[in-house]
């Protein structure tokens, strides 16, 4: 019933390293295809990603390009999502939508 995609960060990193000059187009296309697959799925899909835009600006071009590509991918996924949460030091902050209550087994 639930699919966990862990993680979008590695997905974008692989595209960036494989596609080089075409990375931006390839990333946007791949994310659009991923979102279409999620829409067609009968399951709940949870997408995990890293936040790389709140820290130090990478000192090298590839690092900055990765930060920008992951930022675009995160924006697209968050825009399409029913709910979005930012998890910092184990504390979730709901940014969009609502999450169902989860009963943990004793």
Jmol script that loads the backbone (N, CA, C; Angstrom):
load data "model"
ATOM      1  N   UNK A   1       0.800  -1.200   0.000  1.00  0.00           N
ATOM      2  CA  UNK A   1       0.000   0.000   0.000  1.00  0.00           C
ATOM      3  C   UNK A   1       0.842   1.264   0.000  1.00  0.00           C
ATOM      4  N   UNK A   2       2.068   1.187   0.518  1.00  0.00           N
ATOM      5  CA  UNK A   2       2.927   2.361   0.598  1.00  0.00           C
ATOM      6  C   UNK A   2       4.242   2.077  -0.129  1.00  0.00           C
ATOM      7  N   UNK A   3       4.666   3.038  -0.937  1.00  0.00           N
ATOM      8  CA  UNK A   3       5.941   2.955  -1.641  1.00  0.00           C
ATOM      9  C   UNK A   3       6.826   4.073  -1.097  1.00  0.00           C
ATOM     10  N   UNK A   4       8.056   3.739  -0.746  1.00  0.00           N
ATOM     11  CA  UNK A   4       9.004   4.712  -0.233  1.00  0.00           C
ATOM     12  C   UNK A   4      10.106   4.909  -1.264  1.00  0.00           C
ATOM     13  N   UNK A   5      10.226   6.125  -1.772  1.00  0.00           N
ATOM     14  CA  UNK A   5      11.307   6.475  -2.701  1.00  0.00           C
ATOM     15  C   UNK A   5      12.367   7.214  -1.892  1.00  0.00           C
ATOM     16  N   UNK A   6      13.468   6.542  -1.640  1.00  0.00           N
ATOM     17  CA  UNK A   6      14.531   7.114  -0.819  1.00  0.00           C
ATOM     18  C   UNK A   6      15.841   6.942  -1.580  1.00  0.00           C
ATOM     19  N   UNK A   7      16.313   7.942  -2.303  1.00  0.00           N
ATOM     20  CA  UNK A   7      15.889   9.318  -2.151  1.00  0.00           C
ATOM     21  C   UNK A   7      16.016  10.066  -3.473  1.00  0.00           C
ATOM     22  N   UNK A   8      15.268  11.126  -3.581  1.00  0.00           N
ATOM     23  CA  UNK A   8      15.275  11.977  -4.773  1.00  0.00           C
ATOM     24  C   UNK A   8      16.663  12.593  -4.985  1.00  0.00           C
ATOM     25  N   UNK A   9      17.389  12.828  -3.920  1.00  0.00           N
ATOM     26  CA  UNK A   9      18.725  13.433  -4.003  1.00  0.00           C
ATOM     27  C   UNK A   9      19.686  12.562  -4.813  1.00  0.00           C
ATOM     28  N   UNK A  10      19.678  11.268  -4.536  1.00  0.00           N
ATOM     29  CA  UNK A  10      20.534  10.349  -5.290  1.00  0.00           C
ATOM     30  C   UNK A  10      20.102  10.227  -6.744  1.00  0.00           C
ATOM     31  N   UNK A  11      18.790  10.250  -6.971  1.00  0.00           N
ATOM     32  CA  UNK A  11      18.227  10.204  -8.319  1.00  0.00           C
ATOM     33  C   UNK A  11      18.752  11.381  -9.143  1.00  0.00           C
ATOM     34  N   UNK A  12      18.692  12.582  -8.567  1.00  0.00           N
ATOM     35  CA  UNK A  12      19.156  13.783  -9.269  1.00  0.00           C
ATOM     36  C   UNK A  12      20.671  13.746  -9.453  1.00  0.00           C
ATOM     37  N   UNK A  13      21.386  13.290  -8.447  1.00  0.00           N
ATOM     38  CA  UNK A  13      22.843  13.186  -8.552  1.00  0.00           C
ATOM     39  C   UNK A  13      23.250  12.266  -9.699  1.00  0.00           C
ATOM     40  N   UNK A  14      22.592  11.120  -9.799  1.00  0.00           N
ATOM     41  CA  UNK A  14      22.897  10.191 -10.883  1.00  0.00           C
ATOM     42  C   UNK A  14      22.619  10.800 -12.244  1.00  0.00           C
ATOM     43  N   UNK A  15      21.499  11.509 -12.369  1.00  0.00           N
ATOM     44  CA  UNK A  15      21.194  12.164 -13.646  1.00  0.00           C
ATOM     45  C   UNK A  15      22.238  13.216 -13.995  1.00  0.00           C
ATOM     46  N   UNK A  16      22.621  13.996 -13.010  1.00  0.00           N
ATOM     47  CA  UNK A  16      23.610  15.047 -13.244  1.00  0.00           C
ATOM     48  C   UNK A  16      24.931  14.466 -13.727  1.00  0.00           C
ATOM     49  N   UNK A  17      25.367  13.403 -13.093  1.00  0.00           N
ATOM     50  CA  UNK A  17      26.646  12.808 -13.471  1.00  0.00           C
ATOM     51  C   UNK A  17      26.578  12.065 -14.807  1.00  0.00           C
ATOM     52  N   UNK A  18      25.415  11.504 -15.150  1.00  0.00           N
ATOM     53  CA  UNK A  18      25.262  10.786 -16.407  1.00  0.00           C
ATOM     54  C   UNK A  18      25.034  11.705 -17.595  1.00  0.00           C
ATOM     55  N   UNK A  19      24.294  12.786 -17.386  1.00  0.00           N
ATOM     56  CA  UNK A  19      23.838  13.615 -18.508  1.00  0.00           C
ATOM     57  C   UNK A  19      24.685  14.855 -18.762  1.00  0.00           C
ATOM     58  N   UNK A  20      25.522  15.244 -17.827  1.00  0.00           N
ATOM     59  CA  UNK A  20      26.415  16.389 -18.031  1.00  0.00           C
ATOM     60  C   UNK A  20      25.682  17.640 -18.471  1.00  0.00           C
ATOM     61  N   UNK A  21      25.979  18.104 -19.688  1.00  0.00           N
ATOM     62  CA  UNK A  21      25.404  19.346 -20.232  1.00  0.00           C
ATOM     63  C   UNK A  21      23.874  19.298 -20.324  1.00  0.00           C
ATOM     64  N   UNK A  22      23.328  18.120 -20.490  1.00  0.00           N
ATOM     65  CA  UNK A  22      21.875  17.961 -20.638  1.00  0.00           C
ATOM     66  C   UNK A  22      21.179  17.664 -19.307  1.00  0.00           C
ATOM     67  N   UNK A  23      21.885  17.866 -18.204  1.00  0.00           N
ATOM     68  CA  UNK A  23      21.361  17.462 -16.892  1.00  0.00           C
ATOM     69  C   UNK A  23      20.077  18.180 -16.518  1.00  0.00           C
ATOM     70  N   UNK A  24      19.995  19.476 -16.792  1.00  0.00           N
ATOM     71  CA  UNK A  24      18.787  20.205 -16.389  1.00  0.00           C
ATOM     72  C   UNK A  24      17.563  19.671 -17.114  1.00  0.00           C
ATOM     73  N   UNK A  25      17.653  19.522 -18.410  1.00  0.00           N
ATOM     74  CA  UNK A  25      16.531  18.989 -19.191  1.00  0.00           C
ATOM     75  C   UNK A  25      16.208  17.565 -18.767  1.00  0.00           C
ATOM     76  N   UNK A  26      17.245  16.738 -18.597  1.00  0.00           N
ATOM     77  CA  UNK A  26      17.042  15.343 -18.202  1.00  0.00           C
ATOM     78  C   UNK A  26      16.389  15.257 -16.822  1.00  0.00           C
ATOM     79  N   UNK A  27      16.810  16.124 -15.903  1.00  0.00           N
ATOM     80  CA  UNK A  27      16.238  16.116 -14.554  1.00  0.00           C
ATOM     81  C   UNK A  27      14.771  16.497 -14.590  1.00  0.00           C
ATOM     82  N   UNK A  28      14.451  17.575 -15.282  1.00  0.00           N
ATOM     83  CA  UNK A  28      13.056  18.015 -15.345  1.00  0.00           C
ATOM     84  C   UNK A  28      12.173  16.973 -16.032  1.00  0.00           C
ATOM     85  N   UNK A  29      12.690  16.342 -17.081  1.00  0.00           N
ATOM     86  CA  UNK A  29      11.944  15.293 -17.774  1.00  0.00           C
ATOM     87  C   UNK A  29      11.743  14.082 -16.865  1.00  0.00           C
ATOM     88  N   UNK A  30      12.803  13.658 -16.196  1.00  0.00           N
ATOM     89  CA  UNK A  30      12.714  12.486 -15.314  1.00  0.00           C
ATOM     90  C   UNK A  30      11.775  12.741 -14.140  1.00  0.00           C
ATOM     91  N   UNK A  31      11.818  13.936 -13.584  1.00  0.00           N
ATOM     92  CA  UNK A  31      10.922  14.255 -12.471  1.00  0.00           C
ATOM     93  C   UNK A  31       9.472  14.287 -12.955  1.00  0.00           C
ATOM     94  N   UNK A  32       9.224  14.833 -14.136  1.00  0.00           N
ATOM     95  CA  UNK A  32       7.868  14.840 -14.700  1.00  0.00           C
ATOM     96  C   UNK A  32       7.373  13.409 -14.907  1.00  0.00           C
ATOM     97  N   UNK A  33       8.233  12.529 -15.408  1.00  0.00           N
ATOM     98  CA  UNK A  33       7.865  11.123 -15.606  1.00  0.00           C
ATOM     99  C   UNK A  33       7.617  10.435 -14.265  1.00  0.00           C
ATOM    100  N   UNK A  34       8.445  10.740 -13.278  1.00  0.00           N
ATOM    101  CA  UNK A  34       8.260  10.180 -11.938  1.00  0.00           C
ATOM    102  C   UNK A  34       6.916  10.609 -11.355  1.00  0.00           C
ATOM    103  N   UNK A  35       6.588  11.883 -11.477  1.00  0.00           N
ATOM    104  CA  UNK A  35       5.322  12.383 -10.948  1.00  0.00           C
ATOM    105  C   UNK A  35       4.129  11.757 -11.666  1.00  0.00           C
ATOM    106  N   UNK A  36       4.253  11.537 -12.952  1.00  0.00           N
ATOM    107  CA  UNK A  36       3.172  10.877 -13.696  1.00  0.00           C
ATOM    108  C   UNK A  36       2.996   9.445 -13.204  1.00  0.00           C
ATOM    109  N   UNK A  37       4.089   8.746 -12.961  1.00  0.00           N
ATOM    110  CA  UNK A  37       4.009   7.381 -12.432  1.00  0.00           C
ATOM    111  C   UNK A  37       3.362   7.364 -11.054  1.00  0.00           C
ATOM    112  N   UNK A  38       3.689   8.340 -10.236  1.00  0.00           N
ATOM    113  CA  UNK A  38       3.098   8.427  -8.902  1.00  0.00           C
ATOM    114  C   UNK A  38       1.597   8.670  -9.009  1.00  0.00           C
ATOM    115  N   UNK A  39       1.194   9.565  -9.909  1.00  0.00           N
ATOM    116  CA  UNK A  39      -0.239   9.851 -10.092  1.00  0.00           C
ATOM    117  C   UNK A  39      -1.014   8.600 -10.517  1.00  0.00           C
ATOM    118  N   UNK A  40      -0.379   7.765 -11.337  1.00  0.00           N
ATOM    119  CA  UNK A  40      -1.034   6.565 -11.847  1.00  0.00           C
ATOM    120  C   UNK A  40      -1.011   5.413 -10.840  1.00  0.00           C
ATOM    121  N   UNK A  41      -0.162   5.514  -9.835  1.00  0.00           N
ATOM    122  CA  UNK A  41      -0.030   4.431  -8.854  1.00  0.00           C
ATOM    123  C   UNK A  41      -1.253   4.382  -7.949  1.00  0.00           C
ATOM    124  N   UNK A  42      -1.628   3.179  -7.559  1.00  0.00           N
ATOM    125  CA  UNK A  42      -2.752   2.997  -6.641  1.00  0.00           C
ATOM    126  C   UNK A  42      -2.272   3.063  -5.198  1.00  0.00           C
ATOM    127  N   UNK A  43      -0.979   3.314  -5.000  1.00  0.00           N
ATOM    128  CA  UNK A  43      -0.384   3.297  -3.671  1.00  0.00           C
ATOM    129  C   UNK A  43      -0.122   4.706  -3.160  1.00  0.00           C
ATOM    130  N   UNK A  44       0.082   4.805  -1.877  1.00  0.00           N
ATOM    131  CA  UNK A  44       0.607   6.027  -1.282  1.00  0.00           C
ATOM    132  C   UNK A  44       2.107   6.023  -1.546  1.00  0.00           C
ATOM    133  N   UNK A  45       2.635   7.125  -2.051  1.00  0.00           N
ATOM    134  CA  UNK A  45       4.062   7.216  -2.343  1.00  0.00           C
ATOM    135  C   UNK A  45       4.666   8.301  -1.462  1.00  0.00           C
ATOM    136  N   UNK A  46       5.713   7.928  -0.750  1.00  0.00           N
ATOM    137  CA  UNK A  46       6.451   8.863   0.090  1.00  0.00           C
ATOM    138  C   UNK A  46       7.799   9.093  -0.577  1.00  0.00           C
ATOM    139  N   UNK A  47       8.111  10.359  -0.849  1.00  0.00           N
ATOM    140  CA  UNK A  47       9.379  10.715  -1.487  1.00  0.00           C
ATOM    141  C   UNK A  47      10.253  11.416  -0.449  1.00  0.00           C
ATOM    142  N   UNK A  48      11.460  10.901  -0.264  1.00  0.00           N
ATOM    143  CA  UNK A  48      12.428  11.488   0.658  1.00  0.00           C
ATOM    144  C   UNK A  48      13.460  12.237  -0.171  1.00  0.00           C
ATOM    145  N   UNK A  49      13.854  13.409   0.312  1.00  0.00           N
ATOM    146  CA  UNK A  49      14.887  14.177  -0.368  1.00  0.00           C
ATOM    147  C   UNK A  49      15.686  14.970   0.649  1.00  0.00           C
ATOM    148  N   UNK A  50      16.868  15.389   0.256  1.00  0.00           N
ATOM    149  CA  UNK A  50      17.691  16.248   1.104  1.00  0.00           C
ATOM    150  C   UNK A  50      17.428  17.704   0.759  1.00  0.00           C
ATOM    151  N   UNK A  51      17.635  18.565   1.721  1.00  0.00           N
ATOM    152  CA  UNK A  51      17.576  20.009   1.504  1.00  0.00           C
ATOM    153  C   UNK A  51      19.014  20.485   1.421  1.00  0.00           C
ATOM    154  N   UNK A  52      19.426  20.962   0.260  1.00  0.00           N
ATOM    155  CA  UNK A  52      20.809  21.391   0.085  1.00  0.00           C
ATOM    156  C   UNK A  52      20.926  22.895  -0.154  1.00  0.00           C
ATOM    157  N   UNK A  53      19.828  23.616  -0.126  1.00  0.00           N
ATOM    158  CA  UNK A  53      19.866  25.038  -0.420  1.00  0.00           C
ATOM    159  C   UNK A  53      19.966  25.933   0.796  1.00  0.00           C
ATOM    160  N   UNK A  54      19.929  25.381   1.995  1.00  0.00           N
ATOM    161  CA  UNK A  54      19.968  26.207   3.202  1.00  0.00           C
ATOM    162  C   UNK A  54      21.362  26.328   3.805  1.00  0.00           C
ATOM    163  N   UNK A  55      22.333  25.710   3.190  1.00  0.00           N
ATOM    164  CA  UNK A  55      23.681  25.719   3.772  1.00  0.00           C
ATOM    165  C   UNK A  55      24.630  26.612   3.006  1.00  0.00           C
ATOM    166  N   UNK A  56      25.880  26.309   3.145  1.00  0.00           N
ATOM    167  CA  UNK A  56      26.946  27.051   2.486  1.00  0.00           C
ATOM    168  C   UNK A  56      26.859  26.815   0.982  1.00  0.00           C
ATOM    169  N   UNK A  57      27.106  27.852   0.206  1.00  0.00           N
ATOM    170  CA  UNK A  57      27.135  27.718  -1.248  1.00  0.00           C
ATOM    171  C   UNK A  57      28.372  26.898  -1.613  1.00  0.00           C
ATOM    172  N   UNK A  58      28.171  25.812  -2.376  1.00  0.00           N
ATOM    173  CA  UNK A  58      29.322  24.985  -2.746  1.00  0.00           C
ATOM    174  C   UNK A  58      30.370  25.809  -3.504  1.00  0.00           C
ATOM    175  N   UNK A  59      31.648  25.584  -3.217  1.00  0.00           N
ATOM    176  CA  UNK A  59      32.715  26.380  -3.841  1.00  0.00           C
ATOM    177  C   UNK A  59      33.069  25.947  -5.271  1.00  0.00           C
ATOM    178  N   UNK A  60      32.433  24.907  -5.758  1.00  0.00           N
ATOM    179  CA  UNK A  60      32.788  24.412  -7.086  1.00  0.00           C
ATOM    180  C   UNK A  60      31.529  24.328  -7.956  1.00  0.00           C
ATOM    181  N   UNK A  61      31.673  24.469  -9.282  1.00  0.00           N
ATOM    182  CA  UNK A  61      30.518  24.529 -10.185  1.00  0.00           C
ATOM    183  C   UNK A  61      29.608  23.311 -10.128  1.00  0.00           C
ATOM    184  N   UNK A  62      30.177  22.100 -10.055  1.00  0.00           N
ATOM    185  CA  UNK A  62      29.339  20.897 -10.029  1.00  0.00           C
ATOM    186  C   UNK A  62      28.453  20.883  -8.783  1.00  0.00           C
ATOM    187  N   UNK A  63      28.984  21.281  -7.670  1.00  0.00           N
ATOM    188  CA  UNK A  63      28.204  21.336  -6.428  1.00  0.00           C
ATOM    189  C   UNK A  63      27.070  22.343  -6.520  1.00  0.00           C
ATOM    190  N   UNK A  64      27.331  23.500  -7.114  1.00  0.00           N
ATOM    191  CA  UNK A  64      26.282  24.506  -7.275  1.00  0.00           C
ATOM    192  C   UNK A  64      25.215  24.026  -8.259  1.00  0.00           C
ATOM    193  N   UNK A  65      25.669  23.360  -9.314  1.00  0.00           N
ATOM    194  CA  UNK A  65      24.718  22.834 -10.303  1.00  0.00           C
ATOM    195  C   UNK A  65      23.820  21.766  -9.666  1.00  0.00           C
ATOM    196  N   UNK A  66      24.423  20.887  -8.863  1.00  0.00           N
ATOM    197  CA  UNK A  66      23.647  19.865  -8.155  1.00  0.00           C
ATOM    198  C   UNK A  66      22.631  20.509  -7.224  1.00  0.00           C
ATOM    199  N   UNK A  67      23.064  21.498  -6.448  1.00  0.00           N
ATOM    200  CA  UNK A  67      22.154  22.199  -5.530  1.00  0.00           C
ATOM    201  C   UNK A  67      20.966  22.782  -6.291  1.00  0.00           C
ATOM    202  N   UNK A  68      21.242  23.394  -7.426  1.00  0.00           N
ATOM    203  CA  UNK A  68      20.172  24.004  -8.220  1.00  0.00           C
ATOM    204  C   UNK A  68      19.232  22.959  -8.808  1.00  0.00           C
ATOM    205  N   UNK A  69      19.783  21.862  -9.337  1.00  0.00           N
ATOM    206  CA  UNK A  69      18.958  20.810  -9.937  1.00  0.00           C
ATOM    207  C   UNK A  69      18.093  20.127  -8.878  1.00  0.00           C
ATOM    208  N   UNK A  70      18.675  19.847  -7.712  1.00  0.00           N
ATOM    209  CA  UNK A  70      17.887  19.221  -6.653  1.00  0.00           C
ATOM    210  C   UNK A  70      16.812  20.186  -6.166  1.00  0.00           C
ATOM    211  N   UNK A  71      17.132  21.456  -6.101  1.00  0.00           N
ATOM    212  CA  UNK A  71      16.131  22.452  -5.716  1.00  0.00           C
ATOM    213  C   UNK A  71      14.943  22.464  -6.665  1.00  0.00           C
ATOM    214  N   UNK A  72      15.224  22.400  -7.973  1.00  0.00           N
ATOM    215  CA  UNK A  72      14.138  22.341  -8.962  1.00  0.00           C
ATOM    216  C   UNK A  72      13.309  21.071  -8.795  1.00  0.00           C
ATOM    217  N   UNK A  73      13.994  19.947  -8.620  1.00  0.00           N
ATOM    218  CA  UNK A  73      13.290  18.671  -8.452  1.00  0.00           C
ATOM    219  C   UNK A  73      12.430  18.706  -7.188  1.00  0.00           C
ATOM    220  N   UNK A  74      12.983  19.206  -6.091  1.00  0.00           N
ATOM    221  CA  UNK A  74      12.219  19.298  -4.844  1.00  0.00           C
ATOM    222  C   UNK A  74      10.988  20.182  -5.014  1.00  0.00           C
ATOM    223  N   UNK A  75      11.134  21.296  -5.717  1.00  0.00           N
ATOM    224  CA  UNK A  75      10.003  22.195  -5.951  1.00  0.00           C
ATOM    225  C   UNK A  75       8.901  21.501  -6.740  1.00  0.00           C
ATOM    226  N   UNK A  76       9.275  20.780  -7.786  1.00  0.00           N
ATOM    227  CA  UNK A  76       8.281  20.091  -8.624  1.00  0.00           C
ATOM    228  C   UNK A  76       7.547  19.019  -7.817  1.00  0.00           C
ATOM    229  N   UNK A  77       8.288  18.230  -7.061  1.00  0.00           N
ATOM    230  CA  UNK A  77       7.671  17.163  -6.274  1.00  0.00           C
ATOM    231  C   UNK A  77       6.788  17.753  -5.175  1.00  0.00           C
ATOM    232  N   UNK A  78       7.272  18.764  -4.479  1.00  0.00           N
ATOM    233  CA  UNK A  78       6.485  19.387  -3.414  1.00  0.00           C
ATOM    234  C   UNK A  78       5.218  20.033  -3.958  1.00  0.00           C
ATOM    235  N   UNK A  79       5.314  20.629  -5.126  1.00  0.00           N
ATOM    236  CA  UNK A  79       4.148  21.262  -5.742  1.00  0.00           C
ATOM    237  C   UNK A  79       3.063  20.234  -6.056  1.00  0.00           C
ATOM    238  N   UNK A  80       3.468  19.053  -6.491  1.00  0.00           N
ATOM    239  CA  UNK A  80       2.514  18.009  -6.866  1.00  0.00           C
ATOM    240  C   UNK A  80       2.011  17.210  -5.665  1.00  0.00           C
ATOM    241  N   UNK A  81       2.708  17.293  -4.547  1.00  0.00           N
ATOM    242  CA  UNK A  81       2.377  16.466  -3.378  1.00  0.00           C
ATOM    243  C   UNK A  81       1.127  16.961  -2.663  1.00  0.00           C
ATOM    244  N   UNK A  82       0.421  16.019  -2.040  1.00  0.00           N
ATOM    245  CA  UNK A  82      -0.718  16.368  -1.193  1.00  0.00           C
ATOM    246  C   UNK A  82      -0.252  16.949   0.135  1.00  0.00           C
ATOM    247  N   UNK A  83       0.893  16.480   0.619  1.00  0.00           N
ATOM    248  CA  UNK A  83       1.423  16.946   1.895  1.00  0.00           C
ATOM    249  C   UNK A  83       2.948  16.954   1.820  1.00  0.00           C
ATOM    250  N   UNK A  84       3.539  17.933   2.516  1.00  0.00           N
ATOM    251  CA  UNK A  84       5.002  18.079   2.528  1.00  0.00           C
ATOM    252  C   UNK A  84       5.425  18.362   3.958  1.00  0.00           C
ATOM    253  N   UNK A  85       6.484  17.684   4.385  1.00  0.00           N
ATOM    254  CA  UNK A  85       7.017  17.900   5.719  1.00  0.00           C
ATOM    255  C   UNK A  85       8.525  18.069   5.620  1.00  0.00           C
ATOM    256  N   UNK A  86       9.047  19.015   6.390  1.00  0.00           N
ATOM    257  CA  UNK A  86      10.484  19.207   6.521  1.00  0.00           C
ATOM    258  C   UNK A  86      10.882  18.617   7.867  1.00  0.00           C
ATOM    259  N   UNK A  87      11.824  17.702   7.850  1.00  0.00           N
ATOM    260  CA  UNK A  87      12.244  17.039   9.079  1.00  0.00           C
ATOM    261  C   UNK A  87      13.626  17.564   9.455  1.00  0.00           C
ATOM    262  N   UNK A  88      13.711  18.208  10.613  1.00  0.00           N
ATOM    263  CA  UNK A  88      14.973  18.753  11.093  1.00  0.00           C
ATOM    264  C   UNK A  88      15.230  18.204  12.487  1.00  0.00           C
ATOM    265  N   UNK A  89      16.372  17.596  12.677  1.00  0.00           N
ATOM    266  CA  UNK A  89      16.762  16.935  13.925  1.00  0.00           C
ATOM    267  C   UNK A  89      15.646  16.074  14.501  1.00  0.00           C
ATOM    268  N   UNK A  90      14.963  15.362  13.616  1.00  0.00           N
ATOM    269  CA  UNK A  90      13.922  14.433  14.028  1.00  0.00           C
ATOM    270  C   UNK A  90      12.580  15.069  14.327  1.00  0.00           C
ATOM    271  N   UNK A  91      12.460  16.368  14.106  1.00  0.00           N
ATOM    272  CA  UNK A  91      11.207  17.068  14.385  1.00  0.00           C
ATOM    273  C   UNK A  91      10.548  17.453  13.067  1.00  0.00           C
ATOM    274  N   UNK A  92       9.362  16.889  12.771  1.00  0.00           N
ATOM    275  CA  UNK A  92       8.691  17.229  11.509  1.00  0.00           C
ATOM    276  C   UNK A  92       7.983  18.581  11.588  1.00  0.00           C
ATOM    277  N   UNK A  93       8.111  19.331  10.519  1.00  0.00           N
ATOM    278  CA  UNK A  93       7.402  20.598  10.368  1.00  0.00           C
ATOM    279  C   UNK A  93       6.551  20.475   9.110  1.00  0.00           C
ATOM    280  N   UNK A  94       5.252  20.462   9.264  1.00  0.00           N
ATOM    281  CA  UNK A  94       4.372  20.328   8.111  1.00  0.00           C
ATOM    282  C   UNK A  94       4.353  21.653   7.349  1.00  0.00           C
ATOM    283  N   UNK A  95       4.696  21.585   6.066  1.00  0.00           N
ATOM    284  CA  UNK A  95       4.732  22.768   5.218  1.00  0.00           C
ATOM    285  C   UNK A  95       3.512  22.872   4.324  1.00  0.00           C
ATOM    286  N   UNK A  96       2.865  21.722   4.076  1.00  0.00           N
ATOM    287  CA  UNK A  96       1.733  21.690   3.154  1.00  0.00           C
ATOM    288  C   UNK A  96       0.856  20.500   3.492  1.00  0.00           C
ATOM    289  N   UNK A  97      -0.450  20.685   3.484  1.00  0.00           N
ATOM    290  CA  UNK A  97      -1.389  19.581   3.671  1.00  0.00           C
ATOM    291  C   UNK A  97      -1.409  19.057   5.094  1.00  0.00           C
ATOM    292  N   UNK A  98      -2.015  17.885   5.229  1.00  0.00           N
ATOM    293  CA  UNK A  98      -2.086  17.223   6.531  1.00  0.00           C
ATOM    294  C   UNK A  98      -1.696  15.758   6.363  1.00  0.00           C
ATOM    295  N   UNK A  99      -1.162  15.201   7.413  1.00  0.00           N
ATOM    296  CA  UNK A  99      -0.749  13.805   7.420  1.00  0.00           C
ATOM    297  C   UNK A  99      -1.682  13.014   8.330  1.00  0.00           C
ATOM    298  N   UNK A 100      -1.976  11.777   7.979  1.00  0.00           N
ATOM    299  CA  UNK A 100      -2.848  10.964   8.834  1.00  0.00           C
ATOM    300  C   UNK A 100      -2.137  10.589  10.129  1.00  0.00           C
ATOM    301  N   UNK A 101      -2.918  10.384  11.154  1.00  0.00           N
ATOM    302  CA  UNK A 101      -2.371   9.892  12.414  1.00  0.00           C
ATOM    303  C   UNK A 101      -1.915   8.446  12.200  1.00  0.00           C
ATOM    304  N   UNK A 102      -0.806   8.106  12.787  1.00  0.00           N
ATOM    305  CA  UNK A 102      -0.254   6.755  12.662  1.00  0.00           C
ATOM    306  C   UNK A 102      -0.214   6.133  14.046  1.00  0.00           C
ATOM    307  N   UNK A 103      -0.791   4.950  14.153  1.00  0.00           N
ATOM    308  CA  UNK A 103      -0.766   4.207  15.412  1.00  0.00           C
ATOM    309  C   UNK A 103       0.428   3.264  15.372  1.00  0.00           C
ATOM    310  N   UNK A 104       1.325   3.411  16.334  1.00  0.00           N
ATOM    311  CA  UNK A 104       2.474   2.545  16.402  1.00  0.00           C
ATOM    312  C   UNK A 104       2.140   1.274  17.162  1.00  0.00           C
ATOM    313  N   UNK A 105       2.697   0.163  16.717  1.00  0.00           N
ATOM    314  CA  UNK A 105       2.494  -1.098  17.441  1.00  0.00           C
ATOM    315  C   UNK A 105       3.223  -1.035  18.767  1.00  0.00           C
ATOM    316  N   UNK A 106       2.627  -1.626  19.793  1.00  0.00           N
ATOM    317  CA  UNK A 106       3.244  -1.605  21.124  1.00  0.00           C
ATOM    318  C   UNK A 106       4.428  -2.531  21.194  1.00  0.00           C
TER     319      UNK A 106
END
end "model"
wireframe off; spacefill off
backbone 0.3
color backbone group
